[in-house]
Amino acid sequence: MNKAKLEALLKLLLVFFFVYLFLVSIGLMGSAFKGFGRDFAEGLIRTTSNPFIGLFIGILATSLVQSSSTTTSIVVGMVASGAMGPGVTGIQNAIPIIMGANIGTTVTSMMVSLGHIGRREEFRRAVTGSAVHDFFNIMCVCLLFPLEVSFHLLSRIAGFMSSIFQNAGGIKFTSPLKVATKPVIHFIEELIKKLNAAPNITYILMLIVSIIILFFSLYFIVKIMKTLVVQRAEIVFNNVLGKHGGLTIVAGIIVTAIVQSSSITTSLMVPLVAAGILTVEMVFPITIGANIGTTVTAILASFATGNIAAITVAFTHFLFNMTGVCCIYPIKKLRKIPLFLAKKLGNLAFKKRRYVVIYVLTTFFIIPGILIWISKLIK
């Protein structure tokens, strides 16, 4: 093996190592947020029958636990137990929360993009690559939420589908990435817990460590990838991802179904966009495919309950994402809207980086929090 090939192999191994660290940081960050917010999220989910407020509860709860799969699985379990109301009422209370979860889950990739905040041009590309997921999901909600609330179209179709699968047994599937990263995440958690700090302090320390690992791994992923594959990758991705959007959507579905997290799929795209290896147009179909793939977790959870209402909610989540993709992506003018908005936010990030931090806090935490608080006061 000549020197150039050996150097390329070493760089490739380093990329895998830093990607592994990156995945550890995402998992550790999720554990920290779940420690902060899971009980609070469960309490939130129980609190409303107003569909509009339910939508914002879904956004806030998912932003807190950093996982739409967690939120939807909680909702499915609560519907099965009757905690969200009997029968049809429980389904109707749950669906807006599920839709809100689709927006809330995009906060993870936006937080990953903040890892590039120190390098202005990288930051612009990273924000653009992550924000396209935000704007697409917001667009889906704007399109389908009024139709569902007014006519219950998705839940009616899901009800028919659920009757077919009512007696299906629970199927358990374990994400290979979660299996691979769990030992290291557990090791770091145990180290921090040995400090015998209060629970909230423990979760804060976990969050700080995860952010440090995130910044560290992103810096080296981008740096090595630029020297290793940028020219070859551009040719490959232009020929494959750039020309076969439908196949790329399917790839996003399959990868996300396997790893059981749209956050992992979309977050992995951010450093590639930041490095200039992928464009936002290339990652867009992967992102919307991830939306569909992430519904697998809740569907499996609903099968385990054997409850027809829970299965209906899970299938509504699937239909919501599938319908959004089928209505928006094939129509060029509609497809351009989230891309246009993402690029505008990216350009704004280049000029005023603090505006992106304000956008994340406002969209995912402040506005939903204020509206939920006001609804409680009115009650």
C-alpha positions in Angstrom: 0.0 0.0 0.0 1.5 3.3 -1.1 1.7 6.4 1.2 -1.3 8.2 -0.4 -3.6 5.2 0.0 -2.5 4.6 3.6 -3.1 8.3 4.4 -6.5 8.1 2.9 -7.4 4.9 4.9 -6.2 6.6 8.1 -8.4 9.7 7.3 -11.4 7.4 6.6 -10.9 5.6 9.9 -10.7 9.0 11.7 -13.9 10.1 10.0 -15.7 6.9 11.3 -14.3 7.6 14.8 -15.5 11.2 14.9 -18.9 10.2 13.4 -19.1 7.7 16.3 -18.3 10.5 18.8 -20.9 12.7 17.1 -23.6 10.0 17.5 -22.5 9.6 21.1 -23.0 13.3 21.7 -26.5 13.2 20.1 -27.4 10.2 22.3 -26.0 11.9 25.5 -27.8 15.1 24.7 -31.0 13.2 24.3 -30.5 11.5 27.6 -29.9 14.9 29.3 -33.0 16.4 27.8 -35.1 13.4 28.6 -33.9 13.7 32.2 -35.0 17.3 32.2 -38.2 17.0 30.3 -39.8 13.6 30.1 -42.0 13.8 33.2 -42.8 17.4 32.3 -43.6 16.4 28.7 -45.9 13.6 29.9 -47.7 16.1 32.2 -48.0 18.5 29.2 -49.5 15.9 26.9 -52.3 15.2 29.4 -53.4 18.8 29.8 -55.5 19.7 26.8 -58.4 18.8 24.5 -57.9 22.0 22.4 -56.3 20.9 19.0 -54.5 24.2 18.5 -52.9 24.0 21.9 -52.2 20.3 21.4 -50.2 21.2 18.4 -47.9 23.5 20.4 -47.7 20.9 23.2 -46.4 18.5 20.7 -43.7 21.0 19.6 -42.6 21.9 23.1 -42.7 18.3 24.5 -40.7 17.0 21.6 -38.2 19.9 21.8 -37.7 19.0 25.4 -37.1 15.3 25.0 -35.3 15.7 21.6 -37.2 12.8 20.0 -40.5 12.6 18.1 -40.3 8.8 18.5 -40.4 9.3 22.3 -43.3 11.8 22.1 -45.3 9.7 19.7 -44.7 6.5 21.7 -45.8 8.3 24.9 -49.0 9.5 23.1 -49.7 6.0 21.7 -49.3 4.5 25.2 -51.6 7.2 26.7 -54.2 6.7 24.0 -54.1 2.9 24.6 -54.6 3.5 28.4 -57.5 5.9 27.9 -55.5 8.8 29.6 -56.3 11.1 26.6 -59.9 10.3 26.6 -62.2 7.4 25.5 -62.2 6.1 21.9 -62.5 8.7 19.2 -62.0 11.6 21.7 -58.6 10.2 22.7 -57.6 9.9 19.0 -58.7 13.4 18.2 -56.8 14.8 21.2 -53.6 12.9 20.2 -53.3 13.7 16.5 -52.5 17.5 16.9 -49.8 16.5 19.4 -48.3 14.0 16.9 -48.3 16.8 14.2 -46.6 19.2 16.6 -44.0 16.5 17.4 -43.0 16.5 13.7 -42.0 20.2 14.1 -40.4 19.7 17.5 -38.1 16.9 16.3 -36.3 19.3 13.9 -34.7 21.1 16.8 -32.0 18.5 17.1 -30.5 19.2 13.7 -30.8 22.9 14.3 -28.8 22.5 17.5 -26.2 20.5 15.6 -25.9 23.4 13.1 -25.0 25.7 16.0 -21.8 23.5 16.4 -20.5 25.4 13.3 -21.3 28.9 14.6 -17.6 29.8 14.9 -17.0 29.4 11.2 -19.3 31.8 9.3 -19.6 30.2 5.9 -19.9 26.7 7.3 -22.6 28.0 9.7 -24.5 29.4 6.8 -24.6 26.1 5.0 -25.3 24.1 8.1 -28.3 26.3 9.1 -29.6 26.0 5.5 -29.2 22.2 5.5 -31.0 21.8 8.9 -33.7 24.5 8.4 -35.2 22.9 5.3 -36.5 20.1 7.6 -38.1 22.8 9.9 -39.9 24.6 7.1 -41.0 21.5 5.3 -42.7 20.1 8.5 -44.2 23.5 9.3 -45.6 23.6 5.7 -47.1 20.1 6.2 -48.8 21.2 9.4 -50.2 24.4 7.8 -51.6 22.2 4.9 -52.9 19.2 6.8 -53.7 20.4 10.3 -56.8 22.4 9.3 -58.1 19.6 7.1 -57.7 17.0 9.9 -59.3 19.3 12.6 -62.2 20.1 10.2 -62.9 16.8 8.5 -60.7 14.2 10.3 -59.6 12.8 6.9 -56.4 11.2 8.0 -57.8 9.7 11.2 -60.7 8.2 9.2 -58.4 6.4 6.8 -56.1 5.4 9.7 -59.1 3.9 11.5 -59.8 1.7 8.5 -56.1 0.6 8.3 -56.0 0.0 12.1 -58.9 -2.4 11.9 -56.8 -4.7 9.6 -53.8 -4.6 12.0 -55.7 -4.6 15.3 -54.6 -8.1 16.3 -51.0 -7.7 15.1 -48.5 -8.6 17.8 -45.8 -6.2 18.9 -42.6 -6.4 16.9 -39.4 -5.2 18.6 -36.5 -3.9 16.6 -33.3 -2.5 18.1 -31.4 0.3 16.3 -27.9 -0.9 15.6 -26.5 2.7 16.1 -28.1 2.8 19.6 -26.6 -0.5 20.4 -23.2 0.7 19.2 -23.2 4.0 21.1 -25.1 2.8 24.3 -22.0 1.5 26.2 -20.1 4.8 25.8 -23.1 6.9 26.6 -23.8 4.7 29.7 -20.1 5.0 30.7 -20.2 8.8 30.6 -23.5 9.0 32.4 -22.2 6.8 35.2 -19.0 8.9 35.5 -21.1 12.0 35.9 -23.5 10.4 38.3 -20.6 9.4 40.6 -20.2 13.1 41.3 -23.3 12.7 43.5 -24.8 16.0 42.3 -28.5 16.8 42.4 -30.4 15.2 39.5 -30.8 18.6 37.7 -27.1 19.3 38.0 -26.3 15.8 36.7 -28.4 16.5 33.6 -26.8 19.9 33.1 -23.3 18.3 33.3 -24.4 15.6 30.8 -25.7 18.4 28.5 -22.4 20.3 28.7 -20.3 17.2 28.0 -22.5 16.3 25.1 -22.1 19.8 23.6 -18.3 19.7 24.0 -18.2 16.3 22.2 -20.5 17.6 19.6 -18.4 20.7 18.8 -15.2 18.6 18.9 -16.5 15.9 16.6 -18.1 18.3 14.1 -14.9 20.3 13.7 -12.8 17.2 12.8 -15.5 15.6 10.6 -15.7 18.7 8.4 -12.0 19.2 8.4 -11.1 15.6 7.4 -14.0 15.2 5.0 -12.9 18.3 3.1 -9.5 16.9 2.4 -10.6 13.3 1.9 -13.7 13.0 -0.3 -15.0 16.4 -1.3 -14.2 16.2 -5.1 -15.1 12.5 -5.5 -18.2 12.8 -3.3 -19.5 15.8 -5.3 -19.4 13.7 -8.5 -21.1 10.7 -6.8 -23.8 12.7 -5.0 -24.6 14.8 -8.1 -25.1 11.7 -10.2 -27.1 9.8 -7.6 -28.8 12.1 -5.0 -29.1 15.1 -7.4 -31.0 13.1 -10.1 -33.1 10.5 -8.3 -35.2 12.3 -5.6 -37.7 9.4 -5.3 -34.9 6.9 -4.6 -33.3 9.2 -2.1 -36.6 9.6 -0.3 -36.8 5.7 -0.1 -33.2 5.7 1.2 -34.2 8.2 3.9 -37.1 6.0 4.9 -35.1 2.8 5.1 -32.1 4.4 7.0 -34.4 6.1 9.5 -36.5 2.9 10.0 -33.3 1.0 10.8 -31.8 3.6 13.2 -35.3 4.5 14.6 -34.5 8.2 14.8 -35.1 10.9 12.2 -32.9 13.2 14.3 -29.9 10.9 13.7 -30.6 10.8 9.9 -31.0 14.6 9.5 -28.3 15.5 12.0 -25.8 13.3 10.1 -26.5 15.4 7.0 -25.7 18.7 8.6 -21.8 18.4 8.7 -21.9 17.1 5.1 -23.8 20.2 4.0 -21.5 22.4 6.2 -18.5 21.0 4.5 -19.9 21.7 1.1 -20.0 18.0 0.1 -23.8 18.0 -0.1 -26.2 20.8 -1.1 -29.5 21.5 0.6 -31.3 20.3 -2.6 -29.5 16.9 -2.2 -30.4 16.4 1.5 -34.0 17.6 1.2 -35.4 14.3 -0.1 -33.4 12.3 2.5 -34.9 14.6 5.2 -38.5 14.1 4.1 -37.9 10.4 3.7 -36.7 10.4 7.4 -40.1 11.9 8.3 -41.8 8.8 7.0 -39.2 6.3 8.4 -39.5 7.7 12.0 -43.2 6.6 12.1 -42.1 3.0 12.3 -41.3 3.2 16.0 -44.8 4.4 17.0 -46.5 1.8 14.7 -44.5 -1.0 16.4 -45.4 0.4 19.8 -49.1 0.6 18.9 -49.0 -3.1 17.7 -47.7 -4.0 21.1 -50.7 -2.4 22.8 -53.2 -4.2 20.6 -55.5 -1.2 21.1 -57.3 0.0 18.0 -57.3 3.7 19.1 -53.5 3.5 19.6 -52.9 1.9 16.3 -55.2 4.5 14.6 -53.0 7.3 16.1 -49.8 5.6 14.9 -51.2 5.2 11.4 -52.4 8.8 11.3 -48.8 9.8 12.0 -47.6 7.7 9.1 -50.4 9.1 6.8 -49.6 12.7 7.8 -46.0 12.4 6.8 -46.7 10.3 3.7 -49.4 12.8 2.5 -47.1 15.8 3.2 -44.4 14.2 1.0 -46.9 13.3 -1.8 -48.6 16.7 -1.8 -45.5 18.9 -1.7 -42.4 17.2 -3.1 -43.7 16.3 -6.6 -44.9 19.9 -7.3 -41.9 22.0 -8.1 -43.3 25.3 -6.9 -44.3 23.9 -3.6 -41.0 22.0 -3.2 -39.1 25.3 -3.7 -40.8 27.0 -0.7 -38.9 25.2 2.2 -35.7 25.4 0.2 -36.1 29.1 -0.4 -36.9 29.8 3.3 -34.0 27.6 4.5 -31.6 29.5 2.3 -32.9 32.8 3.6 -32.4 31.7 7.1 -28.9 30.5 6.2 -28.0 33.9 4.7 -29.3 35.6 7.8 -27.1 33.3 9.9 -24.1 34.4 7.8 -24.8 38.1 8.6 -26.2 37.9 12.2 -25.4 34.5 13.8 -27.4 35.4 17.0 -30.6 35.5 15.0 -30.5 31.7 14.5 -30.2 31.2 18.3 -33.2 33.5 18.7 -35.1 31.6 16.0 -34.5 28.2 17.7 -35.5 29.5 21.2 -38.6 31.3 19.8 -39.9 28.6 17.5 -39.4 25.6 19.7 -39.7 26.9 23.2 -40.9 30.5 23.8 -43.9 30.7 21.5 -45.3 27.2 22.4 -44.6 27.8 26.1 -46.4 31.2 26.1 -49.4 29.8 24.2 -49.7 26.8 26.5 -49.3 29.1 29.6 -52.0 31.4 28.3 -54.4 28.5 27.6 -54.0 27.4 31.2 -54.8 30.9 32.5 -57.9 31.1 30.4 -59.1 27.8 31.9 
